[in-house]
Amino acid sequence: MKNKFLAIFISIFFFHPLLANNLNIQSSQISIDKESRSTILKGEVIATDYKNNIFKTDYAEYKKDLKFLKSTGKTTVLTSEGYFLNGENIIFDNKNGLIKSDYETTLKDLENNNIYLENFEYSIENNFFKSTGKIKVIDSNDNKYNFSQIYVDEKKREIIGTDIKAFLNQEDFKVNKDNKPRVFANTVKIENQNSEFTKSIFTLCNYRKEDKCPPWSLQASKMAHDKKKKTIYYDNAVIKIYDFPIFYLPKLSHPDPSVDRRSGFLPPSFSDSKNLGASFEVPYFWDLGRDKDITFSTKLFTSEHPLFLGEHRQAFKKSNLISNFGYTEGYKNTSGTKLEGSKYHFFSQFVKKFKNDKGADNELKVSIQKTSNKKYLKLYKINNDLVNYENDILENSLSFSHENEDLFIGLKASAYEDLTETSKNDEYEYILPDIILDKNLFSSTKYGYADLQSNLIFHNFETNKLTKFLINDIDWKYKENKYSSGLKGRLLGKLKNVNYETKNTEIYKSDTTNELFGAVGYLAQIDLFKKMRDNTSHILTPKLLFRYAPGHMRKETEKSRLNHSNIFTLDRLNTNKNFENGLSSTLGFDYEFETSDKKLDFSIAQIINEKENQNMPSSSSLNQRFSDVIGSSELEINDNIKFNYNFALDQNYQDLNYNELGASFNLNPIKFDFNYLEEKEHIGDQEYFKGKVDLTQNKYGLFSAETKRNLITDSAEYYNLSYEYTNDCLRAGLVYRREFYNDSELEPEDSLMFKITLTPFGNINSPSFN
């Protein structure tokens, strides 16, 4: 009761009519020190001023003459605007309207920013903090800011600081885990939705040893981050690469790293071409919504008409549409080979995937590919998700497929254009309809399994040639029989029915024709296994296939080649419109050798026919009584050294008609990949060598050299030299390419391209969407 009376007494006593300030103080114990003329307050001290700033401590002294309340030990202050101070030895200066301390204090604002101060002074009248020294701010996203001086305005809810070093640790500001985004500036003003830096330097890059400059930085007289718009703005921006200025823009803005998609300009590109000259391209990405966008690009040439490009993408609930298009007026400087005239292309693809009521998978696909000029795509090197300038066949098609566990149905109508064909009458082919049905007839442990495949296909080509085929195939594999000797064997069967009508073709009958083919075979093999004491294992598997196909066959003109994957099958042609007849046997073996770190796989086989069959293509060697000896091998010495070798040895066992050798050596930091191919005699007429060397420089740099050389003509088809440097925030590449064309309009080219991509600004591709 006494304490309450004293608290009321002090409150009345301290009232000063000149200041118009009240200080209401409560405490568990109150005493008067006459010598120091101070009031001693102990235990649960609470002081509240006229603005409702609340001061709490366990020990304080109030000096009447100075009109201030001074705490000793831990003290908290809750300001009238809701800011919370936590420190010690805080002075409540009622005379000057200040709250201050020379000791370490933590201030927490309404945005959950924690501000760590060495000292502070708070103006009660203006609701304003200020502090100097080593100041640190940690916001709600764990971003850290260091200041030498700070001002906090409670009314405006803003922070102003000098000598700012901001370390942005929130994850959506990082493109990868190694990024260390940071901003250094002379001053900063931080508000709820905005941050503004003056004379700033920004980078996203990780730290370098010995405090070296970052791979890239962006320096500006003013940098503003609008959190609501998620956009960063710059005035007088200078982009530096390893502290060397390479680009200046008076105004610059870009989405902050937390944005996935935003309309705006994409990074520009520069290129130089012998056929078209130097060019500059600036793409613009237009975000039309969460499910659609369009990218426009203008490619400006120094000596030719510009090329206008565009790509539209849209995602529907269960489907996607993408369209790519381009237009140019063509050559500005014409010649005998460079003819005038506009050029354009339009490519589009629509894909819809859905399930029916029974859970079966369905797909509808529409493809459109059109260009006005055969050389246009190669000339301008148009390459994207839909267009590949190296592809010489254009396809326009409509297809639908339905698939469940034991049934597949495919429907397709298509038209093809051959860009290499010089005759307009022969450049188009039409396939309509093309229907495939694939059905599992039965599957049992007693009788094995059988599949039915039917194909109805109408083919119109070379203007007036027409074929209509209905082909039915039944493939059967009997259950595998295992014998006590270790021998395994199984019966194989195939029945083929070919029905066709043709017009103006030389290899087929002109009347309606029905053909029935069939073959039966028996495949036997035995696994011979041996494991050595040193844990090496050897597996030798001799194989034997007896095959008999009665009846006749038409002469096959389409090339096919024997290989290890088809030599032990009943159907060794790469067409379903014909079938090999006759009696034959295939003999061969597979061998596998394996140790703890090495592995060798080797397979070899040969077909022996009862007699020659001149209706079979010579490229397969099955027109002879003895086929080529087909071999395949893979050697893995360790994880870093690997070889593969495929060959076809002539029936005279002396000449190699096919040679393919590949080798890979990964001798960190250098890697070699080599490939040699030779085809001769009945298989083909080509011989070339391909090589690639990659040299890795620590974990950032990669040098590559690649070439392909035609050994018959002793000429190179292309050279590629490149160097790429990549770290967490920068990707730089230098590429030299030499291309050769067998074309009067397109001249052989040397191209040199230098490209720098700054993360997160340098993604040339349009942002992805769901």
PEURDA-V656631 format. One record per backbone hydrogen bond with DSSP energy under -1.0 kcal/mol. NH is the residue of the N-H (numbers start at 1). CO is the residue of the C=O. E is the energy in kcal/mol with one decimal. If there is no record, write none. Layout:
BEGIN
<<NH/CO/E> <NH/CO/E>>
END
This chain:
BEGIN
<<5/1/-2.0> <6/2/-2.4> <7/3/-2.6> <8/4/-2.1> <9/5/-2.5> <10/6/-3.0> <11/7/-2.0> <12/8/-2.1> <13/9/-3.0> <14/10/-3.0> <20/16/-1.3> <24/48/-3.1> <26/46/-2.8> <28/43/-3.1> <29/42/-2.4> <31/40/-2.3> <33/38/-3.5> <38/33/-1.9> <39/62/-2.6> <40/31/-3.0> <41/60/-3.1> <42/29/-2.6> <43/58/-3.0> <45/57/-2.3> <46/26/-2.5> <47/55/-2.9> <48/24/-2.6> <49/53/-1.5> <52/49/-1.6> <54/78/-2.8> <55/47/-3.3> <56/76/-3.0> <57/45/-1.9> <60/41/-2.4> <61/70/-2.8> <62/39/-2.4> <63/68/-2.3> <67/63/-1.5> <68/63/-1.2> <69/92/-2.9> <70/61/-3.0> <71/90/-2.7> <72/59/-2.2> <75/87/-3.1> <76/56/-2.5> <77/85/-1.9> <78/54/-2.6> <79/83/-2.9> <82/79/-1.8> <84/108/-2.5> <85/77/-3.5> <86/106/-2.5> <87/75/-2.9> <89/73/-1.7> <91/100/-3.4> <92/69/-4.5> <93/98/-2.5> <94/67/-1.6> <94/92/-1.2> <95/67/-1.1> <98/93/-2.5> <99/122/-2.1> <100/91/-2.4> <101/120/-2.1> <105/117/-2.3> <106/86/-2.6> <107/115/-3.1> <108/84/-2.6> <109/113/-1.8> <112/109/-1.3> <114/138/-3.0> <115/107/-3.6> <116/136/-3.7> <117/105/-3.4> <120/101/-2.3> <121/130/-1.9> <122/99/-3.3> <123/128/-3.0> <124/97/-2.8> <127/123/-1.3> <128/123/-1.3> <129/152/-3.0> <130/121/-1.7> <131/150/-2.0> <133/148/-2.2> <135/147/-2.2> <136/116/-1.9> <137/145/-2.9> <138/114/-2.8> <139/143/-2.2> <142/139/-1.8> <144/167/-2.8> <145/137/-2.7> <146/165/-2.2> <147/135/-2.6> <148/162/-1.9> <150/131/-2.5> <151/160/-3.2> <152/129/-2.1> <153/158/-2.4> <154/127/-2.4> <157/153/-1.1> <158/153/-1.6> <159/190/-2.9> <160/151/-3.4> <161/188/-2.6> <162/149/-2.1> <163/186/-3.1> <164/185/-1.4> <165/146/-1.8> <166/183/-3.7> <167/144/-4.0> <168/181/-2.0> <173/170/-1.7> <174/171/-2.0> <179/176/-1.8> <180/204/-1.5> <182/203/-2.4> <183/166/-2.5> <184/201/-2.4> <185/164/-2.3> <186/198/-2.0> <188/161/-2.2> <189/196/-2.3> <190/159/-3.8> <191/194/-3.9> <195/225/-1.7> <196/189/-2.5> <197/223/-3.9> <198/187/-2.1> <199/221/-2.2> <200/220/-2.0> <201/184/-2.4> <202/218/-2.4> <203/182/-2.0> <211/208/-1.1> <212/209/-1.2> <217/240/-2.0> <218/202/-2.8> <219/238/-2.8> <220/200/-2.3> <221/235/-2.0> <222/235/-1.0> <223/197/-2.9> <224/233/-2.5> <225/195/-3.3> <226/231/-2.9> <227/193/-2.7> <230/226/-1.2> <231/226/-1.8> <232/254/-2.9> <233/224/-3.3> <234/252/-3.0> <235/222/-2.2> <236/250/-2.9> <237/249/-2.4> <238/219/-3.0> <239/247/-2.5> <240/217/-2.9> <241/244/-2.6> <242/215/-1.9> <244/241/-1.7> <246/239/-2.7> <247/239/-1.3> <249/237/-2.6> <252/234/-1.8> <254/232/-1.9> <256/230/-2.2> <259/256/-2.4> <264/285/-3.0> <266/283/-2.6> <269/281/-2.2> <271/279/-1.9> <277/273/-2.9> <279/271/-2.7> <280/300/-2.3> <281/269/-2.5> <282/298/-1.2> <284/296/-3.5> <285/264/-3.1> <286/294/-3.0> <293/313/-2.3> <294/286/-2.1> <295/311/-2.6> <296/284/-2.5> <297/309/-2.6> <299/307/-3.1> <300/280/-3.0> <302/278/-2.1> <307/299/-2.3> <308/327/-3.1> <309/297/-3.3> <310/325/-2.4> <311/295/-1.9> <312/323/-2.6> <313/293/-2.7> <314/321/-2.7> <315/291/-3.4> <316/319/-3.3> <320/351/-2.4> <321/314/-2.9> <322/349/-2.1> <323/312/-2.8> <324/347/-3.5> <325/310/-2.7> <326/345/-2.0> <327/308/-2.3> <328/343/-2.4> <335/338/-2.5> <343/328/-2.8> <345/326/-1.9> <346/370/-2.9> <347/324/-3.2> <348/368/-2.7> <349/322/-2.7> <350/366/-2.7> <351/320/-2.4> <352/364/-2.9> <353/318/-2.2> <354/362/-2.1> <356/360/-1.5> <359/356/-1.8> <361/403/-2.5> <362/354/-2.5> <363/401/-2.1> <364/352/-2.8> <365/399/-2.7> <366/350/-2.6> <367/397/-2.7> <368/348/-3.0> <370/346/-1.8> <372/344/-2.3> <379/375/-2.8> <380/376/-2.1> <382/377/-1.7> <384/387/-2.9> <391/388/-2.2> <394/417/-2.7> <396/415/-2.6> <397/367/-1.9> <398/413/-2.6> <399/365/-2.8> <400/411/-2.8> <401/363/-2.2> <402/409/-2.6> <403/361/-2.6> <404/407/-2.5> <408/438/-2.5> <409/402/-2.8> <410/436/-3.0> <411/400/-3.4> <412/434/-1.3> <413/398/-2.4> <414/431/-2.8> <415/396/-2.6> <416/429/-3.3> <417/394/-2.1> <418/427/-2.7> <419/392/-3.1> <426/423/-1.0> <429/416/-2.2> <430/460/-3.0> <431/414/-3.0> <432/458/-1.5> <434/412/-1.7> <435/456/-3.1> <436/410/-2.8> <437/454/-2.7> <438/408/-3.1> <439/452/-3.2> <440/406/-2.2> <441/450/-2.1> <442/450/-1.2> <444/448/-3.4> <448/444/-1.3> <449/477/-2.1> <450/442/-2.2> <451/475/-2.4> <452/439/-3.5> <453/473/-2.8> <454/437/-2.8> <455/471/-2.7> <456/435/-2.3> <457/469/-2.7> <458/433/-1.9> <459/467/-3.1> <460/430/-3.1> <461/465/-2.3> <464/462/-2.6> <465/461/-1.9> <466/503/-1.9> <467/459/-2.4> <468/501/-2.8> <469/457/-2.9> <470/499/-2.8> <471/455/-2.7> <472/497/-2.6> <473/453/-3.1> <474/495/-2.5> <475/451/-2.3> <476/493/-2.9> <477/449/-2.5> <478/491/-2.8> <481/489/-3.5> <483/487/-2.6> <486/483/-2.0> <488/525/-3.2> <489/481/-2.3> <490/523/-1.8> <492/521/-3.1> <493/476/-2.6> <494/519/-2.5> <495/474/-2.2> <496/517/-2.8> <497/472/-2.8> <498/515/-2.6> <499/470/-2.3> <500/513/-2.5> <501/468/-1.9> <503/466/-2.6> <513/500/-2.7> <515/498/-3.2> <517/496/-3.8> <519/494/-2.6> <520/548/-2.3> <521/492/-2.8> <522/546/-2.0> <523/490/-2.5> <524/544/-2.9> <525/488/-2.6> <526/542/-1.4> <528/540/-2.9> <530/538/-2.5> <532/536/-3.3> <535/532/-1.6> <537/594/-2.6> <538/530/-2.8> <539/592/-2.6> <540/528/-2.7> <541/590/-3.3> <543/588/-3.4> <544/524/-2.4> <545/586/-2.3> <546/522/-2.2> <547/584/-2.8> <548/520/-2.5> <549/582/-1.9> <556/615/-3.1> <566/563/-1.1> <567/563/-1.3> <569/566/-1.4> <582/549/-3.4> <584/547/-2.7> <585/608/-2.0> <586/545/-2.6> <587/606/-2.5> <588/543/-1.8> <589/604/-2.1> <590/541/-1.9> <591/602/-3.2> <592/539/-2.6> <593/600/-2.6> <594/537/-2.2> <595/598/-2.7> <599/636/-1.9> <600/593/-2.9> <601/634/-2.8> <602/591/-2.7> <603/632/-3.0> <604/589/-2.0> <605/630/-1.9> <606/587/-2.3> <608/585/-3.0> <609/625/-3.6> <610/583/-2.8> <613/623/-1.1> <616/613/-1.6> <620/617/-1.3> <621/618/-1.2> <624/621/-1.1> <627/607/-2.6> <629/649/-3.2> <630/605/-2.7> <631/647/-2.5> <632/603/-2.6> <633/645/-2.0> <634/601/-2.6> <635/643/-2.6> <636/599/-3.3> <637/641/-1.6> <638/641/-1.3> <642/664/-2.5> <643/635/-2.9> <644/662/-2.4> <645/633/-2.5> <646/660/-2.6> <647/631/-2.1> <648/658/-1.9> <649/629/-2.9> <650/655/-3.6> <653/650/-2.9> <657/648/-2.6> <658/648/-1.2> <659/678/-2.4> <660/646/-2.2> <661/676/-2.5> <662/644/-2.9> <663/674/-2.3> <664/642/-2.8> <665/672/-2.7> <666/640/-3.5> <667/670/-2.1> <670/667/-2.3> <671/694/-3.1> <672/665/-2.8> <673/692/-2.7> <674/663/-2.6> <675/690/-2.6> <676/661/-2.8> <677/688/-2.2> <678/659/-2.6> <679/686/-3.1> <680/657/-2.1> <683/680/-1.7> <686/679/-1.5> <688/677/-2.2> <689/709/-2.1> <690/675/-3.1> <691/707/-2.2> <692/673/-2.4> <693/705/-2.5> <694/671/-2.9> <695/703/-3.1> <696/669/-3.4> <697/701/-3.1> <700/697/-1.3> <701/697/-2.8> <702/724/-2.8> <703/695/-2.9> <704/722/-3.0> <705/693/-2.1> <706/720/-3.0> <707/691/-2.2> <708/718/-1.5> <709/689/-2.8> <710/715/-3.0> <711/687/-2.4> <715/710/-1.8> <717/708/-3.0> <718/708/-1.1> <719/738/-1.5> <720/706/-3.0> <721/736/-2.9> <722/704/-2.8> <723/734/-2.3> <724/702/-3.1> <725/732/-3.2> <726/700/-2.8> <727/730/-2.5> <731/757/-2.4> <732/725/-2.9> <733/755/-3.0> <734/723/-2.6> <735/753/-2.9> <736/721/-3.6> <737/751/-2.5> <738/719/-2.3> <739/749/-2.2> <749/739/-1.7> <751/737/-2.8> <753/735/-2.8> <755/733/-2.8> <757/731/-3.4> <759/729/-2.6> <761/758/-1.2> <762/758/-2.3> <764/762/-1.0>>
END
